[in-house]
Amino acid sequence: MSTVTSHSRFLGGRLLTIYIVIGLVFAVFFSRLFNLQILQGVDWTVQAVKNHTRAISVPPARGIIYDRNGFVLARNVASYNIVIIPAYLPDDDSDIQRIYRELSQLSGVPVNQGTVEEAKLISPCTPGPGITQLVALGESLAPYDQVKITCNVSEEAALIIREHAVDWPGVSIEIEPVRDYTTGSLTANLVGFLGPIPAILEQDYRDQGFRPGRDKVGYAGVEASLDSILVGQPGKRVVEVDVAGKELGNLQPPVAPVAGDNVMLTIDTRLQAAAQAALVGEIDSWNAWHGYLRISSGVAIAMNPKTGEILAMVSYPTYENNRMARFIPTYYYQQLSQDPRHPLLNTAVSATYPPGSVFKLSTATGALNEGVVRLDQIISAPGQIFLCEKYSPNEPCTERNQRPFVDWIFDKNPEGFGQIDFLHCIAWSSNVCFYKLAGGFEDEIPEGLGILRLKQYARALGYDQPSGVELLGEASGLIPDPTWKRINKGENWSTGDTYIAGVGQGYVASTPIQVLMSAATIANNGKLMQPTIIRAVIDGDGNTVRMWRDSQLNFYNSPVSGSWQMSPFQPHARWDITTDPIIKDYRCEGGFCAETGLMKTVQPWVVSKIQEGMRLAIVDARGTLNRETSFQNYPIAVAGKTGTAEYCDDVALANNRCRYGEWPTHAWTVAYAPFDDPEIVIVAFAYNAGEGASVAGPIVKKIMDAYFEIKAINIAQGLSGGQQP
């Protein structure tokens, strides 16, 4: 009896253990099921949906870029790519190999080359892997996705492949839009080029629906600065796919892409071509005369001073942006980036140089407006003067701090210009005269303009700040002052610093467009217009889109504080120096200048007299632009200013050319016409070219010739204003 009871208890204990184990197993399964379906249900549902759905981004068409007359500068053209969908290839391997062989004969891509692992490291359409390796890699990743075999094949080859569609299952042609720059290097520094989405911006573009690796963004020029306008908005398709990635159908109504808006620039391609021919032709001519590559680079810009419209902007040397259309070749980009002439840089707005005598317009405006000099005052301008170089107003004069300052005419005539009045200081560009106006000289001009007041007038004419033209990477230039020198050079300001700053030398640095703006402000009777290269933004239906912009190149669909209308173009005046009090007032005495807290304007008659001085540079017998190679006997009244700027940069140092009395020089000339009613202002700059009047002057004249010839053609064709489309 006890034995049976013991056995039953033993069996009951075993059954209980089994039940407990089964219960624990069910508990584990239940807890796991609860965790998956309840606690993590949402996450697994999302993942399940992802497994059978795919969101496909549909690329938008990029906007077209035109010049002011409707001539296409950048457009989208069809590029044909040979692609294979691995899942659609025949089942028989011999048929596949036949297709590969015939495709190889047509495309030039080998049937077998390299390994699949090597193919993983190569970008699509890059020579290297064979067809077999490319398809094997694609099949292992997504058999229903297209594998690019080769890109940008001829239209003839694309038609042949389409004809063989029945015989070559899985092989097809992909039509991909590629940027085409019709004017190429002529407008490359303005139009720019495209490149892949940078890694740092990848998430931002993904959030907007763009796809890195497929979509491109602007890297330079208008393509970059107006990328948000040109790029458009991607479309979207949500489709159901099977486990192999094959599309089964749409799960949501497709969203069509929105094409980017088109942009019309203010550039006239005809004048752009003429400006490039004038600049490059003059540079080549002088280099041939010297027998070596002396002048390495240059800039030419033409603008309407009344509206601020840039009509031509040439930066030389440049590059061929069509070579960047599909991808940016590494070797070509390295070649450009390592070129000491910086062809990728638009030097019209992004490089700074000493302006030399073209800067004297700022000194002259300030000196006359501040009463430093009278209009009828006679100034002694010998070939050389000696300055008592002082680093503080009370520093005594000794033989050790006597410093010579020579005029540009000293080598030709040591006697200098002699006794001259203010207007001839401008016309003849006397350095000695402007030394005295800027820093004063003994009892003749007891109190010069001084660097603080000079800086105010230079800024009023557009220096020391970006112009705000619609291009990225613009330099600010520099008008130094005592604080800047103490911080950056660790030295006090000296009277000699003021002297050389007054003639646009020393630490003064400017971009070519700033020089252009200074002359344009004078030509426009003191009104500084906002430079622009944008004439209109146009949608796909040809309607003008109203847009506004601010000084930071932010674009708006409606006006906001601090913005002005960009499209359709309306001239925007940044200020008028004769009516807007933008110049700080200083009281100067004994070499010390202190702010009074007041603001002032430039008197209109002062601007008028600066204009007269620039006109004398053309018509006076000794005027710097009165030469056969420039504007002598020119049929249209022109006013202008030349500049020959000494410099010492890394290139000059490397060639041991930075020696006192033998410094190399840049050539500048700026001019506008007609004198009484200006409609064009032109600046030309040539690096290491020598004298401004001899080298830059003829460039300006040739561009001006072209402008008035184009205007005559436009008028003959019935186009209003000579420049309107």
Number of C-alpha atoms within 10 A of each C-alpha: 5 7 8 9 10 11 11 12 12 12 12 12 12 12 12 12 12 12 12 12 12 12 12 12 12 12 12 12 12 12 13 13 14 13 12 15 14 13 12 12 14 12 13 14 13 10 12 11 12 13 14 17 20 17 15 15 18 20 22 20 20 26 24 23 24 23 22 22 16 14 18 17 23 26 18 16 13 14 19 23 23 23 19 27 20 23 20 13 17 15 9 8 10 10 15 16 15 13 20 21 18 13 20 17 11 14 17 13 19 19 20 16 16 14 16 17 12 14 21 14 9 13 11 16 17 13 13 18 26 21 24 20 22 28 24 16 20 23 19 9 12 17 21 19 18 20 24 22 24 18 20 18 15 12 13 9 17 21 13 11 19 14 12 13 14 10 12 22 18 19 25 21 20 18 15 15 17 20 21 22 26 15 18 19 19 25 27 24 28 23 26 27 27 25 19 18 22 14 10 8 10 15 15 12 17 13 9 10 18 23 20 17 13 9 17 20 20 21 18 25 23 24 25 22 21 21 20 16 20 26 26 19 21 22 18 18 18 17 19 20 19 11 9 14 18 16 16 12 12 15 14 12 10 14 13 15 16 17 21 22 25 27 28 24 27 24 27 24 23 16 22 23 19 20 31 24 17 22 29 22 13 19 25 17 14 17 16 12 11 11 9 10 13 17 21 16 22 27 28 32 25 30 27 20 29 23 21 25 25 25 27 25 30 29 28 27 20 22 23 20 25 22 16 19 17 20 15 16 12 9 9 14 15 10 11 17 14 12 12 9 18 17 20 22 21 26 29 26 26 19 19 20 23 29 31 29 27 29 29 27 27 27 28 30 22 27 25 22 20 18 12 21 23 14 13 10 12 17 23 17 24 21 22 18 17 12 21 20 20 19 16 13 12 9 11 11 12 9 7 8 15 14 13 12 17 21 23 17 18 14 11 9 12 14 14 21 23 12 14 17 17 24 22 23 25 30 28 25 28 26 29 26 28 28 28 28 30 32 28 23 19 12 7 12 16 15 22 28 31 28 25 20 25 26 25 20 26 22 18 25 28 26 28 22 16 19 22 17 20 21 24 18 15 21 20 21 23 20 23 21 21 16 13 15 16 12 10 9 10 10 13 16 20 18 23 21 25 28 26 20 31 32 32 28 22 22 18 24 25 28 28 27 31 30 24 29 26 23 31 32 23 25 31 23 21 26 22 27 24 21 25 24 25 23 21 23 24 22 17 13 8 10 12 17 17 17 19 21 20 17 15 9 16 12 20 16 12 12 15 12 6 9 18 21 19 23 20 16 20 14 16 17 15 13 18 20 24 18 14 15 16 19 20 17 20 21 10 16 11 9 17 12 16 12 13 10 8 11 13 15 19 23 16 14 13 22 24 15 18 24 23 18 26 32 24 26 27 27 21 16 14 15 25 27 32 21 18 11 14 21 23 15 12 14 8 13 17 24 28 32 32 33 29 31 28 22 21 17 11 9 12 15 11 10 8 11 15 18 11 6 8 9 15 19 21 25 29 36 33 32 29 31 21 16 19 12 12 19 18 25 31 32 33 33 33 28 22 21 25 21 19 28 25 21 27 33 30 23 32 31 22 17 27 24 16 19 23 17 14 17 18 16 14 17 15 11 10 10 14 12 12 18 20 13 13
